[in-house]
Amino acid sequence: MTQSEIIKPRNEDEILSIVNWALDEDRKIAIQGNNSRAWLGFPERSKPDRIMQLDQVEGVVAYEPEELFVAVRPGTPLQLVQHLLRQQGQMLAFDPLDLGFFQGVDAVGGSIGGMVASGLAGSRRLKAGSVRDHVLGFRAISGRGELFKSGGRVVKNVTGYDLSKLMTGSFGSLAAMTEVVLKTLPRPHDEASLFFVVPNLEEAAALTRKAWRSPLDASCFGFFPASLGLVSHASAGWVVAVRMDGAENALEARTQRMVSYLGQDYQQRTDAAQSELFWQEYGHGRCFKDEQTVMRVTLKPSDAVQFDGRLPGQLTAIYDWAGGLAYVAGMMDVAMARQLRGLFHDLGASYLTIKAPKDVKELLDWRSHPHESVMQLEARIRNAFDPKNIFCSERYF
């Protein structure tokens, strides 16, 4: 076989054989699903002898709607799982994030394995939690060639260490998953989104946080410049978007109570279909698809106004999670990247570089670095699971 040849195991036993081959022959393998998250890390820094593509290790192992779980293999397309859950009136409540379109990858959300390995959630994260909060259990093969499992198929399983949270967001650097158990939740029967127009950023941030703190159980909260044209009949100022969902017979009353609570009439209201489409686009930053540089920044919601005020003029930001998440986009050079890095440091913000020119990405890195003590702990964990580094962690760390 030639170097970096793609090999496609079909089941857990074949994955184990490949890992043992890598250990015996002192080789490296890169784990890949549908490659929808190719933008993560620095792929050019890893030199795998083989690429282990798991798209054929797919299928639903078990689904019990009444028990609120679904067990699937890692190569299962996310779109297939979402369609299956929708038929039963359920969903993955953390709102799986798909950013492959920034790189021109048409993987429609990628695979379940990639979703867990990246650990990225969308607009509903503020209400429902992140990916790590919805992984009930898994089976995997470590870099030691050992098959292990954690968790189970019920929400209240408390046996052993909770390794699910460790695997989520590990970018495939610890083990190759062979099965994942996910918590499912009922899908809201109805939804609507309200759009309020205010004169400036300060009022937009304040109104959004007020909606977030309300007792009316809204699920998504964002604000953005009206000049982006994301909603009709708003061309100046800032737009605040609030997503309301729940029982159909109660939605109208809750919507009116939200308007009363905020003390401001909405400029526009969308029905369920339009609301869902808006948040699919907005929560994934699709309005910045054609920009040269795009970054995903997490910060304290109370810092959003200061953050936006210190952004270089060539950059534009939209905000989700009531100001706790920003997509920043525009033309960026190395000097501007240095300025932005200083801003991130001052505010204690974390970030992912989704797309950028090579020199800008090299300067910023693909993610913000945690404290040195955390990085040392990460290295110790990787060494415990994969002491010979057969899974090419140098791509990410």
WOVEN-V805448 format. One record per backbone hydrogen bond with DSSP energy under -1.0 kcal/mol. NH is the residue of the N-H (numbers start at 0). CO is the residue of the C=O. If there is no record, write none. Layout:
nh = <NH;NH>
co = <CO;CO>
This chain:
nh = <3;4;6;14;15;16;17;18;19;20;21;22;23;24;26;28;29;31;39;41;44;45;48;49;50;51;52;52;53;56;57;60;61;63;66;68;69;70;71;72;74;75;77;80;81;82;83;84;85;86;88;89;90;94;96;101;102;103;104;106;109;111;112;114;115;116;117;118;121;121;124;126;127;128;132;133;135;136;137;138;139;140;141;142;142;144;147;149;151;156;162;166;167;168;169;170;172;175;177;178;179;180;181;182;183;184;186;189;191;192;193;194;195;197;203;204;205;206;207;208;209;210;211;212;218;221;222;223;225;227;228;237;238;239;240;241;242;243;245;249;250;253;254;255;256;257;258;259;260;261;262;263;266;267;269;274;275;276;277;278;279;280;281;282;284;285;287;288;290;292;293;294;295;296;297;298;302;303;306;307;308;309;314;315;317;318;319;321;322;323;324;325;326;327;328;329;336;337;338;339;340;341;342;343;344;345;346;348;349;351;352;353;354;360;361;362;363;364;367;374;375;376;377;378;379;380;381;382;383;384;385;388;394;395;396>
co = <48;1;50;10;11;12;13;14;15;16;17;18;19;20;21;389;49;51;36;394;41;42;27;27;4;29;6;50;31;53;55;70;70;68;63;63;181;61;179;58;56;72;109;76;77;78;79;80;81;82;85;84;184;91;119;98;99;100;99;104;106;75;73;110;111;112;113;114;93;94;121;123;123;124;129;130;180;180;149;178;147;175;145;173;384;141;139;137;135;153;160;162;163;115;166;116;169;140;138;138;71;136;69;133;67;90;88;245;243;269;241;267;239;237;199;200;201;202;203;204;205;206;207;208;242;240;318;238;236;224;225;197;223;195;221;193;219;191;189;246;246;249;250;251;252;253;254;255;256;257;258;258;194;194;192;270;271;272;273;274;275;276;277;278;281;280;284;285;287;329;354;327;351;325;349;323;299;300;302;303;304;305;311;328;326;222;324;220;319;320;319;296;317;294;315;292;332;333;334;335;336;337;338;339;340;341;342;343;297;295;365;293;293;356;357;358;359;360;350;370;371;372;373;374;375;376;377;378;379;380;381;385;391;392;392>
